Amino acid sequence: MLLICVLVVVIILPKEKRFKFEFEKGKVWMHPDLISPFNFAIEKSSRELESDKKEAVDAVLPVYRFDNKVTAIEQEAFRIDFDFKWKARFQEKTNRAKNFKAGIDLIDEFYKKGIIQLNNHYQKRKNADYYLTIVQNNVAASTNSSALYTPSRALDQARMAVQKDKSLEFSFLIDIIQDHLQPNVIFDEGLTQKLEQEAVESVSLYRGMVQKGELIVAQKDVVTEDVYKKIESLRKEYEQTGLFSGSRRIVALGQLIVVGITLSLLMIFLFLFRKDLYYDYRQLSLILFIVSGMLITLSWAIKVELPSLYYIPYCIVPIIIRLLFDARLALNIHILVVLIAGFFVPNGFEFAFYQITAGMTAIYSIQTLLRRSQYLVSAFLILMTYFICFAGTSFIHEGSFVQIDFINFAPFVLSVLLSLLAYPMIYLFEKLFGVTSDITLMELSNTNNPLLRELAFKAPGTFQHSMQVANLAEAAIYKIGGNALLVRTGALYHDIGKMRAPNYFIENQKKTGNPHDELTYEESAQIIIRHVTDGVEIAQKNHIPETIIDFIRTHHGNTRVDYFYQSFLKNFPDRIFDEQIFRYPGPIPFSKETGVLMLADSVEAASRALKDPDARSIDNLVDKIVNYKLDQQQLVNTDITLKDIETIKQMFKQMLMSIYHVRVEYQSMGVKIPEKPFVES
């Protein structure tokens, strides 16, 4: 599985050679003197390129064309309009010819020089009047819009000219002239845009050349703005062209070594600290799938030339691993993924700083998942971590508050939003790989769950016992470290098998009688033992996850049902029998959580037998029960230490001070046997 994962990742990763120097603007160059190995052009920064493109566009003059059709139409329209209105208004006046000549001369003058409608875009970009290109009869000439008439300027000129001759009909002529002042110098938007596009395309992407053998930066010199551009241009040439000698096979070999050693360390970690995952092929395949999936996503982003590799939601990996497994594994996997990714992103150290800090925040913020609202709180804290890191590195680079370009923070915002996809993905992984997340545990631990409601209805005493066990086990696991939500959920379901025969268990029995009085000791023992196998069957039928079913299987381990065993020995001392009849099938607990539940279950059940509970009796009870489980080798497969045992005892004693329920006492613990048989929980 490891080999397949490594090969898949290496095959997908880009095979371009990586620039071997790390550098940052404003920082000291810590490498040997950098000499240009060949001639290369210095690329302009995106800001410089945008500025040059804007200047190129501004230099293009808007293009206008003379429209002779407009001139002819308006001249003819003036003649017709003049005759019609003159006859209607001045039938007896004899100076018609003079007025007509004055008006038509002005119209001819205006259209000959040109009437233009100024463009607001160019007025704002340049001045109220601006330079332009006029095309007339396929001949282009540059001029200023001030040399042309606008409708308003032409009307003002007409008023001045008509006012000079008192014999002219001023208002009559001005009204007619105003009606026939239409622009005949028309803006050619299509040609102008074409010229602007050509100007943009003609802008050079480079701002100079670096000659072969030229010193780019000396060791311990500060990387200034100009030096940074030269090094960045060299890096792109190195990674994007074949100017350097080298083999893609050698690059692939290097990637194989890097990815192989990294994922091997992950496997070693699992072998040393999480053997349960190391030997569980389904869960191990899920872990490797998540790791390879993130690295494949990174490779895809590089190949499609995503504007920023920070768009990728790297924090989705620690979130998923934390919710499916644990925080320690999540942190290890996240660091390993980030270390591999650092080879393929610009400024790998800075990238690793961003992602490791954000990943740690993601893990810490969901350390204890109690509410779904923690998802949004976690996303907010991740975003704040990114912002603080972004601000800090920007201060280092720019040395100023005002020069920070906060638009560069946008990829981090999108990355955090995409990280929320972790939660629907967790549901998918649970179904595909058979793992259980804290989200599912939250749903199962809700006492309104149908199976728990059925338990409360059919076996109310057992339900109350399970609630008390859950409280004890949860408090203890908090103290020694472990998955409190898991142990609480397991405690709520550990006795669901008692629903099949609730009256045979003392917490559910009524005062009218004990059904065990009519059974042999062997039959009673088998009914009691059967609640474990019945519980497993019920849980599986209701699609309860295997991690919870493990609590049902192990909460009695392979101990004996001591009451019926001791009663059988007392009444039939000479009879030969199989001791396994009185022993639970097991297995014994194999984790902190299952071990703590076993102890909490026995302690809670025994505490109900105390007649006059006080500090001394509770101390003695807890010590006897825990020591009994240790003597029976029930905790040898758990990773509970002796220090943990003492902590668990102390926690149980503190909580039992406020708990008192009458319960028959355990003969195996050194107390007397009651007259009628009973059932331990």
Sequence and secondary structure as in RCSB ss.txt:
>XXXX:A:sequence
MLLICVLVVVIILPKEKRFKFEFEKGKVWMHPDLISPFNFAIEKSSRELESDKKEAVDAVLPVYRFDNKVTAIEQ
EAFRIDFDFKWKARFQEKTNRAKNFKAGIDLIDEFYKKGIIQLNNHYQKRKNADYYLTIVQNNVAASTNSSALYT
PSRALDQARMAVQKDKSLEFSFLIDIIQDHLQPNVIFDEGLTQKLEQEAVESVSLYRGMVQKGELIVAQKDVVTE
DVYKKIESLRKEYEQTGLFSGSRRIVALGQLIVVGITLSLLMIFLFLFRKDLYYDYRQLSLILFIVSGMLITLSW
AIKVELPSLYYIPYCIVPIIIRLLFDARLALNIHILVVLIAGFFVPNGFEFAFYQITAGMTAIYSIQTLLRRSQY
LVSAFLILMTYFICFAGTSFIHEGSFVQIDFINFAPFVLSVLLSLLAYPMIYLFEKLFGVTSDITLMELSNTNNP
LLRELAFKAPGTFQHSMQVANLAEAAIYKIGGNALLVRTGALYHDIGKMRAPNYFIENQKKTGNPHDELTYEESA
QIIIRHVTDGVEIAQKNHIPETIIDFIRTHHGNTRVDYFYQSFLKNFPDRIFDEQIFRYPGPIPFSKETGVLMLA
DSVEAASRALKDPDARSIDNLVDKIVNYKLDQQQLVNTDITLKDIETIKQMFKQMLMSIYHVRVEYQSMGVKIPE
KPFVES
>XXXX:A:secstr
 HHHHHHHHHHHS           TTSB  SS EE SS EEEE  HHHHHHHHHHHHHHS  EEEE HHHHHHHH
HHHHHHHHHHHHHH SS S HHHHHHHHHHHHHHHHHH BB   HHHHHHS SS EEEEEETTEEEEEEGGGSB 
HHHHHHHHHHHHHT TTS HHHHHHHHHHT    EEE HHHHHHHHHHHHHTS SEEEEE TT EEE TT B  H
HHHHHHHHHHHHHHHSS S   HHHHHHHHHHHHHHHHHHHHHHHHHH HHHHT HHHHHHHHHHHHHHHHHHHH
HHHTT S GGGS TTHHHHHHHHHS HHHHHHHHHHHHHHHTTSSSSHHHHHHHHHHHHHHHHHHTSS   THHH
HHHHHHHHHHHHHHHHHHHHHHHSSSTT  GGGGHHHHHHHHHHTTHHHHHHHHHHHH    HHHHHHHT TTSH
HHHHHHHH HHHHHHHHHHHHHHHHHHHHH S HHHHHHHHHHTTGGGGGSGGGSGGG  TT  GGGGS HHHHH
HHHHHHHHHHHHHHHHTT  HHHHHHHHHTTTT B HHHHHHHHHH TT    GGGGB       SHHHHHHHHH
HHHHHHHTT SS  HHHHHHHHHHHHHHHHHTT STTS   HHHHHHHHHHHHHHHTT        GGGT    S
S     
